[in-house]
Amino acid sequence: MNNLFISYDLKNPGQNYDRVITAIKELGSWAKVQYSLWFVSSTYTAKQAADIVQRAQDANDTLIVIDATNNDAAWYGLGTEVSEHIQKHWNRQTAGVSRY
């Protein structure tokens, strides 16, 4: 099982929280940590989980899934500067950081 932390920001227009929350809950055993931060114990990888949740979002929303078990992450919509910063500073010893 993978320990996934999922964080999102739903922007206007749209903001279909129910659809996004349903997608997150379907990934595995979950706990809502903060308003838009979730912990999920899942068989999915960070990329797989990000792909599933992203399909429930609008094109202008942001998402990051961090796999604490495998030192991996995947994201959508974070912007070039943030994406490059994460990739540059992520502990690369075992990381498989992905940019989407």
C-alpha positions in Angstrom: 0.0 0.0 0.0 1.2 3.5 -0.8 0.8 6.5 1.6 -0.6 9.3 -0.6 -1.1 12.9 0.4 -3.4 14.7 -2.1 -3.9 18.4 -2.2 -5.9 20.5 -4.6 -7.2 24.0 -5.3 -10.4 24.3 -7.3 -10.6 27.6 -9.1 -13.5 29.5 -10.6 -15.5 28.7 -12.6 -16.7 25.2 -11.7 -15.4 24.2 -8.3 -17.1 20.8 -8.3 -15.9 19.7 -4.9 -18.3 16.7 -4.7 -16.8 15.2 -7.9 -13.2 15.7 -6.8 -13.8 14.4 -3.3 -15.6 11.3 -4.7 -12.6 10.6 -6.9 -10.2 10.9 -3.9 -12.3 8.6 -1.7 -12.4 5.9 -4.4 -8.6 5.6 -4.3 -8.5 3.7 -1.0 -8.9 4.2 2.7 -8.9 7.9 3.3 -8.8 10.6 6.0 -9.5 14.3 5.4 -6.5 16.1 7.0 -7.4 19.7 6.2 -9.9 21.4 3.9 -8.2 20.3 0.7 -5.5 17.9 2.0 -6.3 14.2 2.2 -4.4 11.1 3.2 -5.2 8.0 1.3 -3.8 4.5 1.8 -3.9 3.2 -1.8 -2.6 0.6 -4.3 -2.3 3.5 -6.8 0.9 5.3 -7.6 1.2 9.0 -7.3 0.8 9.3 -11.1 -2.2 7.0 -11.3 -3.9 8.8 -8.4 -3.2 12.2 -10.0 -4.6 11.1 -13.3 -7.8 9.8 -11.7 -8.4 12.9 -9.5 -7.4 15.3 -12.4 -10.2 13.8 -14.6 -12.7 15.0 -11.9 -11.3 18.6 -12.0 -11.6 21.5 -14.4 -8.7 22.5 -16.6 -7.8 25.5 -14.5 -7.6 23.6 -11.1 -4.4 22.5 -9.4 -3.4 19.2 -7.9 -0.5 17.5 -6.3 -0.2 13.9 -5.1 2.7 13.0 -2.9 3.5 9.3 -2.4 5.3 9.2 1.0 6.0 5.5 0.7 8.0 5.7 -2.5 9.3 9.3 -2.4 7.4 10.2 -5.5 5.0 13.0 -6.6 2.8 13.9 -9.6 0.9 17.1 -10.2 -1.2 19.1 -12.6 -1.5 22.9 -13.0 1.1 24.1 -10.5 2.9 26.3 -13.0 6.3 26.2 -14.5 8.1 28.0 -11.6 6.7 25.8 -8.9 7.2 22.6 -10.9 10.8 23.4 -11.7 11.4 24.3 -8.0 10.0 21.0 -6.8 12.0 19.0 -9.4 15.2 20.9 -8.5 15.0 20.5 -4.7 13.3 17.1 -4.3 15.5 14.6 -2.6 16.7 12.7 -5.7 18.2 9.7 -4.0 15.1 7.6 -4.5 12.7 10.0 -6.0 10.7 9.6 -9.1 9.2 13.1 -9.3 7.0 13.6 -12.2 5.8 16.8 -13.9 2.5 16.9 -15.8 
